[in-house]
Amino acid sequence: MRCGDVYRLNKMVASGDSNAAILKHFKWHYPEDEIRKFLPKAKLVKPEVEAEPEAKVEVEPEVEAAPETTVKKKRVRKRA
């Protein structure tokens, strides 16, 4: 696929177009298997397993020390 077409395909995916609509748009220019390489894979929905609720452990946030500041020397241009 050409660079501009891949850009357009990614833009269509980002805007939420379905894979069928994208295939329909590009089917006259490229074979279907070549288009499918650039389409997002179908997400597998895993059934949620009810696990025992984990005990909540409170962690105190660490206070970071302020970094030491250094003074930068100004560059002086030497005149010839």
Long-range contacts (C-beta under 8 A, 24 or more apart in sequence): 1-30, 1-34, 1-35, 1-38, 5-29, 5-30, 6-38, 9-35, 9-38, 9-39, 10-38, 13-39, 13-40
